[in-house]
Amino acid sequence: MAAEDKIFNAFIAGIIIIGIATVIVVLIIVANRGPLVWKPTQQAQVEVVEKDFWRSGGAKGAGSSFYIVSFKFSDNSVKDLRIKFSGNYDEIQEGDTGTLVFSEVENIESKFKNARERYDCRKFVSFEKDSN
């Protein structure tokens, strides 16, 4: 067997080992998070503290876009919820107060350290502004 063939075979074997190791690491991470268990729908008095727009990848509109609204709760915690544009985003303004109805995965903060991962683990249901 020529030296080039041995180098090529060693390279391929290395790629396969790295691929298998990557799959094992991902499976361990997913297994440690456990199943996603949704809490019942919650209702809370909140204040809108920020609105944002996020767009990911893709040329010519192939990516995804979503709107984020940050709500401040009575304990001063802030939760970001992804909202469809048709889902009241345009009507909600910073400084608004009202009743937020939402759902989220149990232990979301400990399971998902990255804020963008948490967007998929919270569901906006509605926001009813307080009457002035």
Sine and cosine of phi, psi and omega as CSV:
sin_phi,cos_phi,sin_psi,cos_psi,sin_omega,cos_omega
0.00,0.00,0.73,-0.69,-0.04,-1.00
-0.95,0.30,0.40,-0.92,-0.02,-1.00
-0.87,0.50,-0.61,0.79,0.01,-1.00
-0.90,0.44,-0.61,0.79,0.01,-1.00
-0.91,0.41,-0.64,0.77,0.02,-1.00
-0.91,0.42,-0.67,0.74,0.02,-1.00
-0.90,0.43,-0.70,0.72,0.00,-1.00
-0.89,0.47,-0.71,0.70,0.01,-1.00
-0.90,0.44,-0.63,0.78,0.04,-1.00
-0.91,0.41,-0.62,0.78,0.03,-1.00
-0.89,0.45,-0.73,0.68,0.01,-1.00
-0.88,0.47,-0.68,0.73,0.03,-1.00
-0.88,0.48,-0.65,0.76,0.04,-1.00
-0.89,0.47,-0.69,0.72,0.02,-1.00
-0.88,0.48,-0.69,0.72,0.00,-1.00
-0.89,0.45,-0.69,0.72,0.01,-1.00
-0.89,0.46,-0.68,0.73,0.03,-1.00
-0.89,0.45,-0.66,0.75,0.02,-1.00
-0.88,0.47,-0.71,0.71,0.01,-1.00
-0.91,0.43,-0.67,0.74,0.01,-1.00
-0.89,0.46,-0.64,0.77,0.02,-1.00
-0.89,0.46,-0.71,0.70,0.02,-1.00
-0.87,0.49,-0.69,0.73,-0.01,-1.00
-0.89,0.46,-0.70,0.71,0.01,-1.00
-0.88,0.47,-0.70,0.71,0.01,-1.00
-0.88,0.47,-0.69,0.73,0.01,-1.00
-0.89,0.46,-0.62,0.78,0.03,-1.00
-0.90,0.43,-0.69,0.72,0.00,-1.00
-0.89,0.46,-0.73,0.68,-0.01,-1.00
-0.90,0.44,-0.66,0.75,-0.01,-1.00
-0.90,0.43,-0.58,0.82,0.00,-1.00
-0.94,0.34,-0.44,0.90,0.03,-1.00
-0.96,0.26,-0.47,0.88,-0.01,-1.00
0.97,0.26,0.02,-1.00,-0.01,-1.00
-0.94,0.34,0.49,-0.87,0.05,-1.00
-0.99,0.10,0.89,-0.46,0.00,-1.00
-0.93,-0.36,0.86,-0.51,-0.03,-1.00
-0.99,0.11,0.72,-0.70,0.13,-0.99
-0.95,0.30,0.36,-0.93,0.12,-0.99
-0.89,0.46,0.35,-0.94,0.04,-1.00
-0.83,0.55,0.70,-0.72,-0.04,-1.00
-0.91,-0.41,0.39,-0.92,0.03,-1.00
-0.73,-0.68,0.71,-0.71,-0.03,-1.00
-0.48,-0.88,0.48,-0.88,0.12,-0.99
-0.99,0.14,0.81,-0.59,-0.11,-0.99
-0.66,-0.75,0.18,-0.98,0.15,-0.99
-0.82,-0.57,0.67,-0.74,0.05,-1.00
-0.98,0.18,0.86,-0.51,-0.04,-1.00
-0.95,-0.31,-0.32,0.95,0.01,-1.00
-0.28,-0.96,0.52,-0.85,0.13,-0.99
-0.82,-0.58,0.61,-0.79,-0.02,-1.00
-0.53,-0.85,0.31,-0.95,0.01,-1.00
-0.82,-0.57,0.71,-0.71,-0.01,-1.00
-0.76,-0.65,0.72,-0.69,0.01,-1.00
-0.78,-0.63,0.70,-0.72,0.02,-1.00
-0.89,-0.46,0.61,-0.79,0.16,-0.99
0.42,0.91,-0.02,-1.00,0.13,-0.99
0.99,0.14,0.79,-0.62,0.07,-1.00
-1.00,0.05,0.40,-0.92,0.07,-1.00
0.81,0.59,0.67,0.74,0.09,-1.00
0.98,0.22,0.19,0.98,-0.03,-1.00
-0.97,0.26,-0.31,0.95,0.00,-1.00
-0.98,0.20,-0.15,-0.99,0.03,-1.00
-0.89,-0.46,0.52,-0.85,0.02,-1.00
-0.81,-0.59,0.61,-0.79,0.13,-0.99
-0.47,-0.88,0.31,-0.95,-0.06,-1.00
-0.94,-0.33,0.66,-0.75,-0.01,-1.00
-0.89,-0.45,0.74,-0.67,0.11,-0.99
-0.86,-0.51,0.77,-0.64,0.03,-1.00
-0.99,-0.13,0.83,-0.56,-0.02,-1.00
-0.93,-0.37,0.74,-0.68,0.04,-1.00
-0.98,-0.18,0.79,-0.62,-0.04,-1.00
-1.00,-0.06,0.17,-0.99,-0.06,-1.00
-0.89,0.46,-0.41,0.91,0.04,-1.00
-1.00,0.02,0.21,0.98,-0.01,-1.00
0.95,0.32,0.11,0.99,0.11,-0.99
-0.97,0.26,0.44,-0.90,0.00,-1.00
-0.84,-0.55,0.74,-0.67,0.06,-1.00
-0.83,-0.55,0.70,-0.72,0.03,-1.00
-0.99,-0.14,0.76,-0.66,0.04,-1.00
-0.83,-0.56,0.67,-0.74,0.05,-1.00
-0.99,0.12,0.74,-0.68,-0.07,-1.00
-0.77,-0.64,0.72,-0.69,0.11,-0.99
-0.93,0.36,0.51,-0.86,-0.02,-1.00
-0.84,0.55,-0.61,0.79,0.00,-1.00
-0.97,0.24,-0.15,0.99,-0.06,-1.00
-1.00,-0.07,0.75,0.66,0.09,-1.00
0.99,0.13,-0.05,1.00,-0.11,-0.99
-0.80,0.60,-0.71,0.71,-0.06,-1.00
-0.93,0.38,-0.46,0.89,-0.03,-1.00
-0.99,0.10,-0.36,0.93,-0.04,-1.00
-1.00,0.08,0.76,-0.65,0.00,-1.00
-0.84,-0.54,0.51,-0.86,0.08,-1.00
-0.84,0.54,0.69,-0.73,-0.03,-1.00
1.00,-0.09,-0.26,0.96,0.05,-1.00
-0.89,0.45,0.56,-0.83,0.14,-0.99
-0.86,-0.52,0.44,-0.90,0.00,-1.00
0.17,-0.98,-0.25,-0.97,-0.05,-1.00
-0.98,-0.22,0.85,-0.53,0.03,-1.00
-0.98,-0.19,0.72,-0.69,0.11,-0.99
-0.90,-0.44,0.81,-0.59,-0.07,-1.00
-0.41,-0.91,0.16,-0.99,0.09,-1.00
-0.69,-0.72,0.44,-0.90,0.04,-1.00
-0.48,-0.88,0.29,-0.96,0.03,-1.00
-0.96,0.28,0.61,-0.79,0.07,-1.00
-0.88,0.48,0.59,-0.81,0.04,-1.00
0.82,0.57,0.58,0.81,-0.08,-1.00
-0.86,0.51,-0.63,0.77,-0.06,-1.00
-0.92,0.40,-0.61,0.79,-0.02,-1.00
-0.99,0.13,-0.46,0.89,-0.02,-1.00
-0.99,0.16,-0.54,0.84,-0.09,-1.00
-0.77,-0.64,0.97,-0.24,-0.02,-1.00
-0.98,0.22,-0.49,0.87,-0.04,-1.00
-0.99,0.11,0.80,-0.59,-0.04,-1.00
-0.85,0.52,-0.62,0.79,-0.02,-1.00
-0.92,0.39,-0.51,0.86,0.08,-1.00
-0.93,0.38,-0.54,0.84,-0.03,-1.00
-0.95,0.30,-0.38,0.93,0.02,-1.00
-0.83,0.55,-0.63,0.78,-0.02,-1.00
-0.98,0.20,-0.13,0.99,-0.06,-1.00
-0.95,-0.33,0.20,0.98,0.13,-0.99
-0.75,-0.66,0.68,-0.73,-0.01,-1.00
-0.87,-0.49,0.86,-0.52,0.11,-0.99
-0.97,0.24,0.76,-0.65,0.07,-1.00
-0.96,-0.28,-0.81,0.58,0.00,-1.00
-0.27,-0.96,0.30,-0.95,0.13,-0.99
-0.67,-0.74,0.87,-0.50,0.01,-1.00
-0.94,-0.33,0.92,-0.39,-0.02,-1.00
-0.91,0.42,0.56,-0.83,0.15,-0.99
-0.92,0.39,0.58,-0.81,0.09,-1.00
-0.99,0.12,0.72,-0.70,-0.06,-1.00
-1.00,0.08,0.00,0.00,0.00,0.00
